[in-house]
Amino acid sequence: MTVKELLINEIDAMSDLELAKALDVIRSLRSISTQQKTAPSQDKKAEIIRSLRGKYAHVQTSSELFAQRKQEEIDWEDRNQ
């Protein structure tokens, strides 16, 4: 018996509620499959990350900027006490 035939036999024995749940599961599986086909592969993601590593090394993150401003504030307060 093929997988399709096995599924048909199972479907024939299901209630309407079970069929609705099965349909949701099948649609979810197809959606995931479609997303995986269109999503960049792990190799492509790694390649993009490697290409950006050195490119923006000189750019400060917002937390670095905050820490720098905070240190400047502390230094100013120390000088003006």
C-alpha positions as CSV (number, residue, x, y, z in Angstrom):
1,M,0.0,0.0,0.0
2,T,1.3,3.5,-0.9
3,V,1.5,6.3,1.6
4,K,-1.2,8.1,-0.2
5,E,-3.5,5.0,0.1
6,L,-2.7,4.8,3.8
7,L,-3.6,8.4,4.3
8,I,-6.9,8.0,2.5
9,N,-7.8,5.0,4.7
10,E,-7.0,7.1,7.8
11,I,-9.0,10.1,6.4
12,D,-12.0,7.9,5.8
13,A,-12.0,6.9,9.5
14,M,-11.8,10.5,10.8
15,S,-14.5,12.7,12.3
16,D,-15.1,16.2,10.9
17,L,-13.2,17.7,13.9
18,E,-10.2,15.4,13.3
19,L,-10.3,16.2,9.6
20,A,-10.2,19.9,10.3
21,K,-7.2,19.5,12.6
22,A,-5.5,17.3,10.0
23,L,-6.0,19.9,7.4
24,D,-4.5,22.6,9.7
25,V,-1.4,20.4,10.2
26,I,-1.0,19.7,6.5
27,R,-1.3,23.4,5.7
28,S,1.3,24.2,8.4
29,L,3.7,21.6,7.0
30,R,3.3,23.0,3.5
31,S,3.9,26.5,4.8
32,I,7.1,25.5,6.6
33,S,8.3,23.7,3.5
34,T,7.7,26.7,1.3
35,Q,9.5,29.0,3.8
36,Q,12.5,26.7,3.9
37,K,12.7,26.7,0.1
38,T,12.8,30.5,0.0
39,A,14.9,31.2,3.1
40,P,18.6,31.6,2.5
41,S,20.7,28.5,3.3
42,Q,23.0,28.2,6.3
43,D,26.0,28.6,3.9
44,K,24.5,31.7,2.4
45,K,23.8,33.2,5.8
46,A,27.4,32.4,7.0
47,E,28.8,34.0,3.8
48,I,26.8,37.2,4.4
49,I,27.9,37.4,8.0
50,R,31.5,36.9,7.1
51,S,31.3,39.6,4.5
52,L,30.0,42.1,7.0
53,R,32.4,41.4,9.9
54,G,35.2,43.6,8.8
55,K,33.1,46.1,6.9
56,Y,31.4,47.7,9.9
57,A,34.1,47.0,12.6
58,H,34.7,50.7,13.1
59,V,31.0,51.5,13.7
60,Q,30.1,51.8,17.3
61,T,27.0,50.1,18.6
62,S,24.4,52.1,20.5
63,S,25.6,50.5,23.8
64,E,29.1,51.6,23.0
65,L,27.9,55.1,22.3
66,F,25.9,55.2,25.5
67,A,28.9,54.0,27.5
68,Q,31.1,56.6,25.9
69,R,28.7,59.4,26.7
70,K,28.2,58.2,30.2
71,Q,32.0,58.2,30.8
72,E,32.2,61.7,29.4
73,E,29.5,62.7,31.9
74,I,31.4,61.1,34.8
75,D,34.6,62.8,33.7
76,W,32.9,66.2,33.5
77,E,31.4,65.7,36.9
78,D,34.8,64.8,38.4
79,R,36.3,67.9,36.9
80,N,33.6,70.2,38.2
81,Q,33.3,69.1,41.8
